[in-house]
Amino acid sequence: MARHSGGRGWYGKLIGAALGVTLLATGAGVWSAQAGTTDSAPAAKKPAVKPVSKTIAHASEKGKRGINITIDDGPDPKWTPQMLDLLKQYDVKATFCMVGTQAQAHPDIVKKVVADGHRLCDHSISHNTGMDKESNAYQAKQILDAERMITKASGGVRPMYYRAPGGAFTPYSRKLAADRGMRPLGWNVDTKDFERPGTDAIIATVERELPNGPTLLFHDAGGDRTQTVEALRTLLPRLKEQGYTYGFPVR
């Protein structure tokens, strides 16, 4: 998996606020309440979490002709609604890999994603593409705090996947996420839309690399996503006409 350039990227600007406002105390040991509950909720009412496989998922629940649309880094108040409109227009379901601080800032959009039948994915709280070089405590905080933020923003719907920023998985982070019921999620086709290479280039990348596997990587935040929106406007109906079926990654 290729890593996006720019290290911590534009999310670095969010780290200070996240640490000051939203992070838990220190270490993963402070995670006492299940996502979707309050710290004071009775233990008996905490929802059970079913562990899933810790291997990185790429396949589609729809089989060999399935396609998984995955959209990273949001939600964004400008671009995510446009993508939701397109997905609804073409009756396509997608997986939204959300940055925790973004979900916290835009809970109305998170709820809209869920209401439209899409799935949620934990994409950490600060999008540090070098987090595989960080301590286990740091990785736990990034994953678990984002899970909590996304679940709260959604109104209690938990993320079903965990995608490491830039694919920076570690054995520890994969197991931690899987034990929390979040399947580690990879990708097969990096559309490079983050670099804004042009709508035609994004479309060409998908058509050229789709034989590599069904999981396509797009972005709905981090800058101007006009090219992504226009590429999806072309690709969603075109791929359906070619006999592909849109679905979700395996869990």
N, C-alpha and C positions, 0 to 999 in steps of 0.2 A: 504494500500500500504506500502510495506516495504521500509525503507530508506537505501540507500547504506551507508556502514560504511565509516568512515574517515572524517565526517563533510564536510568542504569545499573541501577536497580531493586535487588532483593534480592541480585543477583549481586555488587554492589559489595563486599559483605562477604567475598567469596571472593577478591577481587583480590590482597590482600596475601599470602595464603597461596599463591596461584597464582604470583605473581612470585617469592616466596621459595623455593618448593619445586619448581615444575614448569616454569617458563619456560626457554627456551634462553637463550644469552648475549645478545647484542644484534644486531638486524637479521636479515633473512631469509637473509643469506649464510651463517649458521652452520648452516643446514639441510643437513647433509652426508649423512645416511643416509635412505634411503627408509623410509616408514612400515612398521612390522612387522619392521624389522631393528635391529640394535644398531650403535653407532658403529664397532665393531671388525669388523663383518662384511665379508668380502671384497667388493669392488666387483662382481665377476662374479655374485654371488648376489643382488644387489639386484633386486627385481622391477621390470619395466618398467611405466611409467605411461602409459596412452594418453590423450592430451588429448581433451576433449569440447567441445561448443559452449559459448561464453561467454554466449549469450543466456539470459535468465531463463526457466526452464521453468514452464509452467502445465498443459499438456495431460497427458492420461492415456494410458498405453500401451494401455489397453483401449478407446480410441476415444471416440466421441461419448456413449456411455452409461456411460462409465467414471467412477469416483470415486477420488480419491487422498486417503486419510486420512493426515494428517501431524500429528505430535505433538511439541511443542517443550519444551525447557528441562530435561528430565530427563537421565539417569534418576533417579527418586526411589524410595527403598526402600518407601514406602507406596503411592503411586499408580500407578507404572508396572506392578507386578505385577497390580494389579486390572484395568488396561486390557489387559494381555496375556491375562488370563483371558477377558475379554469378546471380544477379537479371535479367540481360539482357539475359543470357543463358537460364534461365527457364521462361522467360516472366512474371516476377513478378514485381509489383509496390509496393513501400514501402513509409513510411513516415519518413523523417530524421529530428530528433529533434536536432537542432544545437545550440551550444554555440556561442554567438555573436562574441567573440574575435577569435574563431576558423574560423568562416565564414569570418571574416574580413581578416584573415591571408591567407586564401585559396579560393579566389573568383573563381578561375578557376574550382575548384571541385564543388562549389555551383552551378555554371552555368551548369556543367555536370549533376548534380543531376536533375536539372530542365529540361534540354534538353532530359533526358531519361524518362521523364514523371512521376517522383516521386513528392511527396508533401513536403513542408517545414513546420517546426514546430519551434517555438521560445522556447529555453531552457535556457533562461537568459544569462547574460554575464559572470558570474563567478561561476556558479554551486554551490551556497551556499545552502546546504540541510537544513539549519536552517533559511532560509529567511522568513518563516512564523512567526518567532519570531522578525523580524525586523520591522521598521516603514513602514507606507504606502508609504512615500516618497522613501525609499530605494527599496521597491518592485516595485514601478513605474519605477524607474531608471533602475533596472535590466531588466524588461520586455520591456520597450519602447526603450531603447538603443539597446538591442539585436534585436528587430524588425527592427530598422533602419539599423543596421549593416548587417543583413541577407538580407534585401531587396536590399541594395546597392550592396552587393556582388553578388546577383543573377542577377543583371541587371534590377531590378524593379519588380521582382515577390515577393509578400508579403507572409509571413508565414500564413498558414491557421489554425494552432493550437498553443496552448501554453501548454507546459508540465513543471510543477514546478519541480525543482531538488529534487529528492528523494520523489516526491509526496507532497512537502510542499506547498500545496495550502492554500489560505485563501479566505474568502468571497470577500475581497477587490480585491485580485489578479485575481480571477476568473471573477469578473465583469469587471475589467479593460481590461483584455484580450478579453473578449467577446465583449465589446464595440468597440474594435479595429478590430473586425472580426476574432478573433482567438479563436476557441473552446477549452476550457480546455480539455486536453487529459490525460486519465489515462492508466492503463494497467490491464490485467487479469492474465497474466503469466509472472512472473519475472524469466527469464532463469538463473539468477545468473552467467551469463557469465562474469560479471565484476570481479568476484572472481576467475576466471580461475579454475573451478572445474574439468576440463577435458571435452573433446568433447562428450564422451559418456554420461556424467552426464548432460550436457546441453540438449542433444537430449532427454534423459529420462525425464527430467523436463517438456519439452514441451509436450511430449506424455502423461505424467501423468496428467498435469494440464490444458490441452486444454479444457476439459469440463467446466472449470471455466469461459470461455469466449474467445473471438476471438483476443484480442489485445496482441501481444507478444512483449516483451521488450528485445532488444539486444543492444550492444554497438560497436561503430567503433573507439573509441579513449580511452585515459586514460591508455594505456599500450599495451602489446602484445595481439593482438586479433586473433591470429592463431586459437585458439579453436572455436571462434565464426564463423570464415570463414568456417572451416571444418564442423561445426555443420549445418550451412546453406546449405552447399554443399549436405548434406544428407537429411535435412528436406524439402527443397524446392520441390524437385521432389517427395519425399515420401508422403507428405501431399496432393499434387495434385493428386497423384495416389489413395489416399483414398477418393477422391471426394470433397476436399475442394477447394474453389476459393479464390484467393488473391485479396484484395481490400484495400480501405481506410476507416478510422474511419468516423462515421457519423458526419455531421456538422449541 
